[in-house]
Amino acid sequence: MTSNTSAEWFARALHVTSGGVNSPARSFRAVGGDPPVVMARGEGPYLIDVAGQRYIDYLAAFGPLVLGHGHPRVVEAIRTQALQGTVIGTPTPSEIELAEELTASITGLDMVRLTSTGTEAVMSAIRLARAYTGRPLVVKFEGTYHGHSDAVLVKAGSGASTVGTADSLGIPTGVTGDVISLPYNDLDRLSEVMRRVGDQVACVLTEPIVGNMGIVPPEPGYLAGVKEITHAHGALLIFDEVITAFRFHYGTAAELLGVIPDLYVLGKIIGGGLPAGAYGGRRAIMEYVAPLGGMFQAGTFAGNPLSSAAGLATLRVLKEESPYARMDRLADRLATGILATADQFRIPVTLNRAGSGFTVFFGPRRVTDYETAQQADATRFARFHRLMLERGVYLAPSRFEAWFVSAQHTDAEIDRTLTAVHDAFSMLQAE
Ligand SMILES: *Cc1c(COP(=O)(O)O)cnc(C)c1O
């Protein structure tokens, strides 16, 4: 049985999956609740829906597709590996080569453990930090995203209490009691809390450049301050670079910003469009991981040859072709054009950009943390999202996500996007 429109497909999906999606971020609930577009395929910088409509893709599957869809070298690597086995259950060459490439190219990554998702990698890095320090508490920051394991689905508690509260049903107080969630970019708050409970903190976990409340970069000196405070209390610093590693240059955001963590979490781009994650860092810490050490963590599909081959092919293209300067230039053109158009139509907009990723916040205020990100106008974003969709531009369906420019976008796509932005802003102004 085949259906011809998104509405037909989505009606079927609603019968058999919760909300019609396999990940809530894919639903259009944050942008007005229309049925989402059901995409049939991706092609370079484009998405094509089940009715044959084309869209310029700024979603990049929420981050992994730095090379766009179907890069010939990645497809070839997947094809070659698929013929030789997709999962084997022994050590295989491609996972060893991927681990070698990651450790060789990332400062502070002596050893790495591959996983199947970013969620698992974060969950395991937290367990490792607890194992290594023998302490229970995790400090994280409001508005960051670290996957969907229990410990990271905890938000700030009320008032002066440092104890977090559950950000999902089903998270027991035994978990929330060991997690502290603080405002990002606020060193005073962190040092005050660390003074009180720092001797019980296993790790301070953060995205170095936040990608999940929209793009929010650290203020100058912030990350260096976080590291200093973390180490002063004997805790480990974990950078969740699932979005940021290999997005801005051939390496991590930590290296760009000059602050190296004790542990990294990686994902998205390193799987080349297939499921992947990784965590790793200093050798002395990684030796706690089983089978060398007593911190248990495992995975049937961890480091599977298919994901490893796709990831390795992606990294090789990124290394050889270094598309970063080009992607930055295109993202800069787009961002500059969006700001100029907003100005022209008197639409208050704040734009946070890091290299080829940026977020357009509908509001006049600088966005530096979750509180200021939340002040952006949700209704206006929802309307903008719809207007852009109708003009063949696919944006992530949430005001807390980024636009990602890939290595396959060209000036032609940027021109067409800016025309769509012009139309959309002129309609927003009229409304
Ligand atoms: C996407 C993301 C994750 C979760 O990765 P999955 O592969 O979706 O489990 C974790 N951390 C950050 C920063 C992410 O952006």
The ligand as an SDF file (V2000), in Angstrom:
LIG
                    3D

 15 15  0  0  0  0  0  0  0  0999 V2000
   21.8710   14.9900   19.4480 C   0  0  0  0  0  0  0  0  0  0  0  0
   22.5730   15.2190   20.7170 C   0  0  0  0  0  0  0  0  0  0  0  0
   22.7280   14.1910   21.6700 C   0  0  0  0  0  0  0  0  0  0  0  0
   22.0320   12.8650   21.5410 C   0  0  0  0  0  0  0  0  0  0  0  0
   22.5140   12.1100   20.4810 O   0  0  0  0  0  0  0  0  0  0  0  0
   21.5930   10.9230   19.8920 P   0  0  0  0  0  0  0  0  0  0  0  0
   22.4600   10.2920   18.8480 O   0  0  0  0  0  0  0  0  0  0  0  0
   20.3760   11.6020   19.3460 O   0  0  0  0  0  0  0  0  0  0  0  0
   21.2780   10.0220   21.0160 O   0  0  0  0  0  0  0  0  0  0  0  0
   23.5070   14.4380   22.7790 C   0  0  0  0  0  0  0  0  0  0  0  0
   24.1050   15.6170   22.9570 N   0  0  0  0  0  0  0  0  0  0  0  0
   23.9850   16.6270   22.0760 C   0  0  0  0  0  0  0  0  0  0  0  0
   24.7150   17.9070   22.3120 C   0  0  0  0  0  0  0  0  0  0  0  0
   23.2040   16.4630   20.9350 C   0  0  0  0  0  0  0  0  0  0  0  0
   23.0510   17.4840   20.0980 O   0  0  0  0  0  0  0  0  0  0  0  0
  1  2  1  0
  2  3  1  0
  2 14  2  0
  3  4  1  0
  3 10  2  0
  4  5  1  0
  5  6  1  0
  6  7  2  0
  6  8  1  0
  6  9  1  0
 10 11  1  0
 11 12  2  0
 12 13  1  0
 12 14  1  0
 14 15  1  0
M  END
$$$$
